[in-house]
């Protein structure tokens, strides 16, 4: 079974990948990767 690690910091977040995942899940609100980073 894979382990899950929860973190509360934003280090090592791949904002472009996050944007891609959100778009693929139809949860994209139109923000750019940089805008996502700012909003988080």
PDB file with SEQRES, HELIX, SHEET and CRYST1 records, atoms N, CA, C and O in Angstrom:
SEQRES   1 A   40  UNK UNK UNK UNK UNK UNK UNK UNK UNK UNK UNK UNK UNK          
SEQRES   2 A   40  UNK UNK UNK UNK UNK UNK UNK UNK UNK UNK UNK UNK UNK          
SEQRES   3 A   40  UNK UNK UNK UNK UNK UNK UNK UNK UNK UNK UNK UNK UNK          
SEQRES   4 A   40  UNK                                                          
HELIX    1 AA1 UNK A   15  UNK A   24  1                                  10    
HELIX    2 AA2 UNK A   33  UNK A   39  1                                   7    
CRYST1    1.000    1.000    1.000  90.00  90.00  90.00 P 1           1          
ATOM      1  N   UNK A   1       0.851  -1.175   0.000  1.00  0.00           N  
ATOM      2  CA  UNK A   1       0.000   0.000   0.000  1.00  0.00           C  
ATOM      3  C   UNK A   1       0.895   1.237   0.000  1.00  0.00           C  
ATOM      4  O   UNK A   1       1.888   1.287   0.726  1.00  0.00           O  
ATOM      5  N   UNK A   2       0.550   2.219  -0.801  1.00  0.00           N  
ATOM      6  CA  UNK A   2       1.304   3.467  -0.862  1.00  0.00           C  
ATOM      7  C   UNK A   2       1.043   4.300   0.385  1.00  0.00           C  
ATOM      8  O   UNK A   2      -0.069   4.315   0.913  1.00  0.00           O  
ATOM      9  N   UNK A   3       2.060   4.979   0.842  1.00  0.00           N  
ATOM     10  CA  UNK A   3       1.879   5.854   1.998  1.00  0.00           C  
ATOM     11  C   UNK A   3       1.455   7.237   1.528  1.00  0.00           C  
ATOM     12  O   UNK A   3       1.723   7.629   0.393  1.00  0.00           O  
ATOM     13  N   UNK A   4       0.799   7.959   2.401  1.00  0.00           N  
ATOM     14  CA  UNK A   4       0.331   9.306   2.102  1.00  0.00           C  
ATOM     15  C   UNK A   4       1.046  10.264   3.036  1.00  0.00           C  
ATOM     16  O   UNK A   4       1.125  10.026   4.241  1.00  0.00           O  
ATOM     17  N   UNK A   5       1.566  11.347   2.477  1.00  0.00           N  
ATOM     18  CA  UNK A   5       2.260  12.353   3.259  1.00  0.00           C  
ATOM     19  C   UNK A   5       1.521  13.673   3.103  1.00  0.00           C  
ATOM     20  O   UNK A   5       1.367  14.174   1.988  1.00  0.00           O  
ATOM     21  N   UNK A   6       1.069  14.232   4.203  1.00  0.00           N  
ATOM     22  CA  UNK A   6       0.380  15.513   4.195  1.00  0.00           C  
ATOM     23  C   UNK A   6       1.360  16.592   4.635  1.00  0.00           C  
ATOM     24  O   UNK A   6       2.069  16.433   5.628  1.00  0.00           O  
ATOM     25  N   UNK A   7       1.392  17.685   3.890  1.00  0.00           N  
ATOM     26  CA  UNK A   7       2.258  18.801   4.217  1.00  0.00           C  
ATOM     27  C   UNK A   7       1.438  20.078   4.193  1.00  0.00           C  
ATOM     28  O   UNK A   7       0.432  20.162   3.489  1.00  0.00           O  
ATOM     29  N   UNK A   8       1.859  21.055   4.946  1.00  0.00           N  
ATOM     30  CA  UNK A   8       1.142  22.325   4.979  1.00  0.00           C  
ATOM     31  C   UNK A   8       1.936  23.460   4.347  1.00  0.00           C  
ATOM     32  O   UNK A   8       1.477  24.602   4.338  1.00  0.00           O  
ATOM     33  N   UNK A   9       3.115  23.165   3.820  1.00  0.00           N  
ATOM     34  CA  UNK A   9       3.890  24.194   3.144  1.00  0.00           C  
ATOM     35  C   UNK A   9       3.760  24.030   1.632  1.00  0.00           C  
ATOM     36  O   UNK A   9       3.223  23.029   1.158  1.00  0.00           O  
ATOM     37  N   UNK A  10       4.242  24.996   0.889  1.00  0.00           N  
ATOM     38  CA  UNK A  10       4.101  24.974  -0.561  1.00  0.00           C  
ATOM     39  C   UNK A  10       5.412  24.671  -1.274  1.00  0.00           C  
ATOM     40  O   UNK A  10       5.523  24.867  -2.484  1.00  0.00           O  
ATOM     41  N   UNK A  11       6.402  24.195  -0.527  1.00  0.00           N  
ATOM     42  CA  UNK A  11       7.672  23.834  -1.141  1.00  0.00           C  
ATOM     43  C   UNK A  11       7.470  22.649  -2.077  1.00  0.00           C  
ATOM     44  O   UNK A  11       6.703  21.732  -1.784  1.00  0.00           O  
ATOM     45  N   UNK A  12       8.150  22.684  -3.171  1.00  0.00           N  
ATOM     46  CA  UNK A  12       8.184  21.588  -4.144  1.00  0.00           C  
ATOM     47  C   UNK A  12       6.852  21.333  -4.839  1.00  0.00           C  
ATOM     48  O   UNK A  12       6.652  20.256  -5.401  1.00  0.00           O  
ATOM     49  N   UNK A  13       5.936  22.302  -4.812  1.00  0.00           N  
ATOM     50  CA  UNK A  13       4.689  22.149  -5.560  1.00  0.00           C  
ATOM     51  C   UNK A  13       4.989  22.446  -7.026  1.00  0.00           C  
ATOM     52  O   UNK A  13       5.583  23.474  -7.351  1.00  0.00           O  
ATOM     53  N   UNK A  14       4.582  21.558  -7.886  1.00  0.00           N  
ATOM     54  CA  UNK A  14       4.719  21.763  -9.324  1.00  0.00           C  
ATOM     55  C   UNK A  14       3.419  22.407  -9.801  1.00  0.00           C  
ATOM     56  O   UNK A  14       2.427  21.719 -10.042  1.00  0.00           O  
ATOM     57  N   UNK A  15       3.436  23.732  -9.934  1.00  0.00           N  
ATOM     58  CA  UNK A  15       2.216  24.472 -10.235  1.00  0.00           C  
ATOM     59  C   UNK A  15       1.695  24.177 -11.634  1.00  0.00           C  
ATOM     60  O   UNK A  15       0.484  24.193 -11.854  1.00  0.00           O  
ATOM     61  N   UNK A  16       2.580  23.911 -12.576  1.00  0.00           N  
ATOM     62  CA  UNK A  16       2.141  23.557 -13.930  1.00  0.00           C  
ATOM     63  C   UNK A  16       1.437  22.201 -13.905  1.00  0.00           C  
ATOM     64  O   UNK A  16       0.402  22.027 -14.549  1.00  0.00           O  
ATOM     65  N   UNK A  17       1.988  21.251 -13.171  1.00  0.00           N  
ATOM     66  CA  UNK A  17       1.359  19.926 -13.049  1.00  0.00           C  
ATOM     67  C   UNK A  17       0.023  20.034 -12.331  1.00  0.00           C  
ATOM     68  O   UNK A  17      -0.942  19.376 -12.721  1.00  0.00           O  
ATOM     69  N   UNK A  18      -0.047  20.852 -11.288  1.00  0.00           N  
ATOM     70  CA  UNK A  18      -1.309  21.052 -10.573  1.00  0.00           C  
ATOM     71  C   UNK A  18      -2.366  21.608 -11.517  1.00  0.00           C  
ATOM     72  O   UNK A  18      -3.509  21.151 -11.510  1.00  0.00           O  
ATOM     73  N   UNK A  19      -1.988  22.594 -12.330  1.00  0.00           N  
ATOM     74  CA  UNK A  19      -2.915  23.160 -13.316  1.00  0.00           C  
ATOM     75  C   UNK A  19      -3.413  22.076 -14.275  1.00  0.00           C  
ATOM     76  O   UNK A  19      -4.598  22.029 -14.607  1.00  0.00           O  
ATOM     77  N   UNK A  20      -2.512  21.215 -14.712  1.00  0.00           N  
ATOM     78  CA  UNK A  20      -2.870  20.125 -15.630  1.00  0.00           C  
ATOM     79  C   UNK A  20      -3.853  19.156 -14.977  1.00  0.00           C  
ATOM     80  O   UNK A  20      -4.831  18.745 -15.601  1.00  0.00           O  
ATOM     81  N   UNK A  21      -3.596  18.795 -13.735  1.00  0.00           N  
ATOM     82  CA  UNK A  21      -4.479  17.872 -13.010  1.00  0.00           C  
ATOM     83  C   UNK A  21      -5.859  18.496 -12.803  1.00  0.00           C  
ATOM     84  O   UNK A  21      -6.878  17.840 -13.018  1.00  0.00           O  
ATOM     85  N   UNK A  22      -5.892  19.753 -12.389  1.00  0.00           N  
ATOM     86  CA  UNK A  22      -7.174  20.423 -12.195  1.00  0.00           C  
ATOM     87  C   UNK A  22      -7.969  20.486 -13.499  1.00  0.00           C  
ATOM     88  O   UNK A  22      -9.181  20.270 -13.505  1.00  0.00           O  
ATOM     89  N   UNK A  23      -7.291  20.778 -14.588  1.00  0.00           N  
ATOM     90  CA  UNK A  23      -7.960  20.826 -15.891  1.00  0.00           C  
ATOM     91  C   UNK A  23      -8.493  19.444 -16.283  1.00  0.00           C  
ATOM     92  O   UNK A  23      -9.609  19.323 -16.787  1.00  0.00           O  
ATOM     93  N   UNK A  24      -7.697  18.418 -16.049  1.00  0.00           N  
ATOM     94  CA  UNK A  24      -8.112  17.055 -16.389  1.00  0.00           C  
ATOM     95  C   UNK A  24      -9.299  16.566 -15.582  1.00  0.00           C  
ATOM     96  O   UNK A  24     -10.059  15.709 -16.032  1.00  0.00           O  
ATOM     97  N   UNK A  25      -9.454  17.122 -14.371  1.00  0.00           N  
ATOM     98  CA  UNK A  25     -10.577  16.741 -13.504  1.00  0.00           C  
ATOM     99  C   UNK A  25     -11.770  17.685 -13.648  1.00  0.00           C  
ATOM    100  O   UNK A  25     -12.716  17.625 -12.861  1.00  0.00           O  
ATOM    101  N   UNK A  26     -11.720  18.566 -14.668  1.00  0.00           N  
ATOM    102  CA  UNK A  26     -12.777  19.567 -14.857  1.00  0.00           C  
ATOM    103  C   UNK A  26     -12.988  20.428 -13.615  1.00  0.00           C  
ATOM    104  O   UNK A  26     -14.111  20.813 -13.291  1.00  0.00           O  
ATOM    105  N   UNK A  27     -11.877  20.722 -12.923  1.00  0.00           N  
ATOM    106  CA  UNK A  27     -11.928  21.560 -11.725  1.00  0.00           C  
ATOM    107  C   UNK A  27     -11.074  22.804 -11.926  1.00  0.00           C  
ATOM    108  O   UNK A  27     -10.681  23.463 -10.963  1.00  0.00           O  
ATOM    109  N   UNK A  28     -10.794  23.115 -13.171  1.00  0.00           N  
ATOM    110  CA  UNK A  28      -9.953  24.256 -13.529  1.00  0.00           C  
ATOM    111  C   UNK A  28     -10.793  25.520 -13.539  1.00  0.00           C  
ATOM    112  O   UNK A  28     -11.817  25.580 -14.221  1.00  0.00           O  
ATOM    113  N   UNK A  29     -10.372  26.530 -12.790  1.00  0.00           N  
ATOM    114  CA  UNK A  29     -11.119  27.786 -12.752  1.00  0.00           C  
ATOM    115  C   UNK A  29     -10.504  28.844 -13.660  1.00  0.00           C  
ATOM    116  O   UNK A  29     -10.872  30.016 -13.581  1.00  0.00           O  
ATOM    117  N   UNK A  30      -9.574  28.445 -14.521  1.00  0.00           N  
ATOM    118  CA  UNK A  30      -9.001  29.366 -15.487  1.00  0.00           C  
ATOM    119  C   UNK A  30      -7.760  30.088 -15.023  1.00  0.00           C  
ATOM    120  O   UNK A  30      -7.171  30.844 -15.797  1.00  0.00           O  
ATOM    121  N   UNK A  31      -7.339  29.884 -13.785  1.00  0.00           N  
ATOM    122  CA  UNK A  31      -6.143  30.548 -13.286  1.00  0.00           C  
ATOM    123  C   UNK A  31      -4.895  29.938 -13.911  1.00  0.00           C  
ATOM    124  O   UNK A  31      -4.839  28.741 -14.191  1.00  0.00           O  
ATOM    125  N   UNK A  32      -3.912  30.780 -14.117  1.00  0.00           N  
ATOM    126  CA  UNK A  32      -2.617  30.309 -14.608  1.00  0.00           C  
ATOM    127  C   UNK A  32      -1.883  29.628 -13.448  1.00  0.00           C  
ATOM    128  O   UNK A  32      -2.274  29.794 -12.293  1.00  0.00           O  
ATOM    129  N   UNK A  33      -0.829  28.869 -13.740  1.00  0.00           N  
ATOM    130  CA  UNK A  33      -0.047  28.289 -12.652  1.00  0.00           C  
ATOM    131  C   UNK A  33       0.443  29.342 -11.655  1.00  0.00           C  
ATOM    132  O   UNK A  33       0.437  29.091 -10.450  1.00  0.00           O  
ATOM    133  N   UNK A  34       0.862  30.504 -12.129  1.00  0.00           N  
ATOM    134  CA  UNK A  34       1.338  31.561 -11.235  1.00  0.00           C  
ATOM    135  C   UNK A  34       0.194  32.106 -10.385  1.00  0.00           C  
ATOM    136  O   UNK A  34       0.390  32.405  -9.207  1.00  0.00           O  
ATOM    137  N   UNK A  35      -0.992  32.237 -10.964  1.00  0.00           N  
ATOM    138  CA  UNK A  35      -2.150  32.688 -10.204  1.00  0.00           C  
ATOM    139  C   UNK A  35      -2.560  31.658  -9.159  1.00  0.00           C  
ATOM    140  O   UNK A  35      -2.976  32.021  -8.058  1.00  0.00           O  
ATOM    141  N   UNK A  36      -2.445  30.384  -9.493  1.00  0.00           N  
ATOM    142  CA  UNK A  36      -2.739  29.340  -8.509  1.00  0.00           C  
ATOM    143  C   UNK A  36      -1.783  29.463  -7.326  1.00  0.00           C  
ATOM    144  O   UNK A  36      -2.202  29.396  -6.171  1.00  0.00           O  
ATOM    145  N   UNK A  37      -0.505  29.642  -7.621  1.00  0.00           N  
ATOM    146  CA  UNK A  37       0.497  29.785  -6.557  1.00  0.00           C  
ATOM    147  C   UNK A  37       0.158  30.956  -5.640  1.00  0.00           C  
ATOM    148  O   UNK A  37       0.223  30.836  -4.417  1.00  0.00           O  
ATOM    149  N   UNK A  38      -0.199  32.067  -6.229  1.00  0.00           N  
ATOM    150  CA  UNK A  38      -0.554  33.260  -5.438  1.00  0.00           C  
ATOM    151  C   UNK A  38      -1.787  32.994  -4.581  1.00  0.00           C  
ATOM    152  O   UNK A  38      -1.828  33.389  -3.416  1.00  0.00           O  
ATOM    153  N   UNK A  39      -2.780  32.336  -5.141  1.00  0.00           N  
ATOM    154  CA  UNK A  39      -4.017  32.096  -4.398  1.00  0.00           C  
ATOM    155  C   UNK A  39      -3.831  31.098  -3.252  1.00  0.00           C  
ATOM    156  O   UNK A  39      -4.532  31.172  -2.243  1.00  0.00           O  
ATOM    157  N   UNK A  40      -2.904  30.182  -3.405  1.00  0.00           N  
ATOM    158  CA  UNK A  40      -2.647  29.232  -2.338  1.00  0.00           C  
ATOM    159  C   UNK A  40      -1.860  29.878  -1.232  1.00  0.00           C  
ATOM    160  O   UNK A  40      -1.545  29.226  -0.237  1.00  0.00           O  
TER     161      UNK A  40                                                      
END                                                                             
